Amino acid sequence: MYDEAVAIAKEACAAVAVGAPSEEGQHIGPVASAAQFEKVQELVASGVSEGARLLVGGVGKPAGYEGHGGFFVRPTLFADVTAEMRVAREEIFGPVLCLQKFATEEEAVAIANGTSYGLTSYLQTGSAERVRRVVPRLKAGMVEVNGARRSPRSPFGGVKQSGNGREGGEHGLREFLEVKAVSGWTD
């Protein structure tokens, strides 16, 4: 199914529009800062130099935004990414999708857990049994199954180098509380 997934991803990524946040419509805006723009550009360049197959996008700003002051990034798709590549190991936080091939469920879980980050994992499957089996094994602060968005009332946060702690929901409120243990209280 890998080749089919690559073809679908290529079509979807090529269709991603870029535009200013002030514009109406379906599009992505710029990344947040010059530092983040440079980090994304460096990681995209590393993907190319380390041998990932570039299918969409690449280094530089999207067409029409080259002289623009915003930090616009070309939507980018890599196929044939391996676990040793920086684009597989580091959080990019930009419009970059990296596809890795796997043969077994165990291999897929190992790929998902094989970085020092763990903000969100995504699982796409038609099997409720697989959801129950795989989700507990994913080392991430959040897991989205079959494209379902997390509730705004649910906790937000990661594990490993993606942070420890939660925002949102009851768990986020606990971050602002102090617990006091009292021994020997008498009336």
C-alpha positions as CSV (number, residue, x, y, z in Angstrom):
1,M,0.0,0.0,0.0
2,Y,3.0,2.3,0.3
3,D,3.1,3.3,-3.4
4,E,-0.7,4.1,-3.2
5,A,-0.2,6.1,-0.1
6,V,2.7,8.1,-1.7
7,A,0.5,8.9,-4.7
8,I,-2.4,10.1,-2.6
9,A,-0.1,12.2,-0.4
10,K,1.6,13.7,-3.4
11,E,-1.7,14.8,-4.9
12,A,-2.9,16.2,-1.5
13,C,0.4,18.1,-0.8
14,A,0.6,19.5,-4.3
15,A,-3.0,20.9,-3.7
16,V,-2.1,22.7,-0.5
17,A,-2.5,26.5,-1.0
18,V,-0.4,29.1,0.8
19,G,-1.8,32.5,1.8
20,A,-1.7,35.3,4.3
21,P,-3.6,34.6,7.5
22,S,-5.8,37.7,6.8
23,E,-7.0,36.1,3.6
24,E,-10.2,34.0,3.6
25,G,-10.2,30.5,2.3
26,Q,-8.6,27.1,2.7
27,H,-4.8,27.7,2.9
28,I,-1.8,27.6,5.3
29,G,-0.1,30.7,6.5
30,P,3.5,31.4,7.4
31,V,5.5,29.8,10.3
32,A,5.8,31.9,13.4
33,S,9.3,33.4,13.2
34,A,12.5,33.8,11.2
35,A,14.2,31.3,13.5
36,Q,11.5,28.7,12.8
37,F,11.6,29.4,9.1
38,E,15.4,28.8,9.1
39,K,15.0,25.6,11.1
40,V,12.4,24.2,8.6
41,Q,14.6,25.2,5.7
42,E,17.6,23.5,7.3
43,L,15.6,20.3,7.9
44,V,14.2,20.2,4.4
45,A,17.7,20.7,3.0
46,S,18.9,17.8,5.2
47,G,16.2,15.6,3.9
48,V,17.4,16.2,0.3
49,S,21.1,15.7,1.2
50,E,20.4,12.5,3.2
51,G,18.6,10.9,0.3
52,A,14.9,11.2,1.0
53,R,12.9,11.4,-2.2
54,L,11.5,14.9,-2.6
55,L,8.1,14.8,-4.3
56,V,6.6,18.2,-3.6
57,G,8.0,21.5,-2.3
58,G,11.6,21.9,-1.1
59,V,13.8,24.6,0.1
60,G,12.7,28.2,-0.3
61,K,9.5,30.2,-0.2
62,P,6.4,29.2,-2.3
63,A,6.0,30.8,-5.7
64,G,4.8,34.4,-5.4
65,Y,6.2,34.7,-1.9
66,E,9.9,34.9,-2.6
67,G,10.2,38.7,-1.9
68,H,7.4,38.7,0.7
69,G,8.3,39.6,4.3
70,G,6.4,36.7,5.9
71,F,8.0,33.4,6.8
72,F,6.1,31.3,4.2
73,V,7.3,27.7,3.7
74,R,6.7,25.5,0.7
75,P,4.4,22.6,1.5
76,T,6.9,19.7,1.2
77,L,6.6,15.9,0.9
78,F,9.3,13.4,1.3
79,A,9.0,9.7,0.5
80,D,11.5,6.9,1.3
81,V,12.5,8.5,4.6
82,T,14.5,6.3,6.9
83,A,14.8,6.4,10.7
84,E,18.4,7.7,10.5
85,M,17.4,10.9,8.7
86,R,17.0,14.1,10.6
87,V,13.6,14.7,9.1
88,A,12.5,11.5,10.7
89,R,14.1,12.2,14.1
90,E,13.4,15.9,14.7
91,E,10.2,17.9,15.2
92,I,9.9,20.1,12.1
93,F,6.8,22.2,13.0
94,G,6.3,23.3,9.4
95,P,4.3,22.0,6.5
96,V,6.5,19.0,5.8
97,L,5.3,15.4,5.5
98,C,7.7,12.5,5.7
99,L,6.7,9.0,4.6
100,Q,8.4,5.9,5.9
101,K,7.7,2.3,4.7
102,F,6.9,-0.5,7.1
103,A,5.9,-4.1,6.8
104,T,4.5,-5.0,10.2
105,E,2.5,-3.4,13.0
106,E,5.6,-3.8,15.3
107,E,7.7,-1.9,12.8
108,A,5.2,0.9,12.5
109,V,5.1,1.3,16.3
110,A,8.9,1.3,16.5
111,I,9.0,4.0,13.8
112,A,6.4,6.1,15.7
113,N,8.3,5.7,19.0
114,G,11.8,5.9,17.5
115,T,12.4,9.6,18.2
116,S,13.2,11.5,21.3
117,Y,9.9,13.5,20.8
118,G,6.3,12.5,21.5
119,L,3.7,15.3,21.1
120,T,1.1,13.5,18.9
121,S,0.8,10.2,17.2
122,Y,-1.7,9.5,14.5
123,L,-3.2,6.1,13.8
124,Q,-5.2,5.3,10.7
125,T,-6.9,1.9,10.6
126,G,-10.2,0.2,9.9
127,S,-9.7,-2.2,12.9
128,A,-11.1,-1.4,16.3
129,E,-9.0,-4.3,17.6
130,R,-5.8,-2.6,16.2
131,V,-6.8,0.7,17.9
132,R,-7.0,-1.1,21.3
133,R,-3.7,-2.9,20.7
134,V,-1.6,0.0,19.2
135,V,-2.7,3.1,21.1
136,P,-1.4,2.0,24.5
137,R,2.0,1.3,22.9
138,L,2.4,4.7,21.3
139,K,4.7,6.9,23.4
140,A,3.0,10.3,22.8
141,G,1.1,12.7,24.9
142,M,-1.9,12.6,22.4
143,V,-3.1,10.1,19.9
144,E,-5.5,10.9,17.1
145,V,-7.3,7.9,15.6
146,N,-8.7,7.9,12.0
147,G,-8.5,11.7,11.7
148,A,-10.6,12.4,14.7
149,R,-9.7,15.8,16.3
150,R,-9.1,16.0,20.0
151,S,-11.7,17.7,22.0
152,P,-10.9,21.3,23.1
153,R,-11.6,20.1,26.7
154,S,-9.0,17.3,26.5
155,P,-5.5,17.8,27.9
156,F,-2.8,19.0,25.5
157,G,0.9,18.1,25.8
158,G,3.6,15.6,24.9
159,V,6.1,13.2,26.4
160,K,9.9,12.9,26.1
161,Q,11.5,16.1,24.6
162,S,8.0,17.3,23.5
163,G,7.4,18.4,27.1
164,N,6.0,17.0,30.3
165,G,2.8,18.5,31.6
166,R,-0.6,19.3,30.2
167,E,-2.6,22.3,29.1
168,G,-6.4,22.3,28.8
169,G,-9.0,20.3,30.6
170,E,-8.9,19.2,34.2
171,H,-5.2,18.1,33.9
172,G,-4.2,21.6,32.7
173,L,-5.9,23.2,35.7
174,R,-3.9,21.0,38.0
175,E,-0.8,22.7,36.8
176,F,-1.9,25.8,38.8
177,L,-2.7,24.1,42.0
178,E,-0.5,23.4,45.0
179,V,-1.2,20.2,47.0
180,K,-0.7,20.3,50.8
181,A,-0.4,17.1,52.9
182,V,-1.3,17.5,56.5
183,S,-0.5,14.9,59.2
184,G,-1.9,15.0,62.8
185,W,-4.8,17.4,62.2
186,T,-7.1,17.5,65.2
187,D,-10.4,19.3,65.9
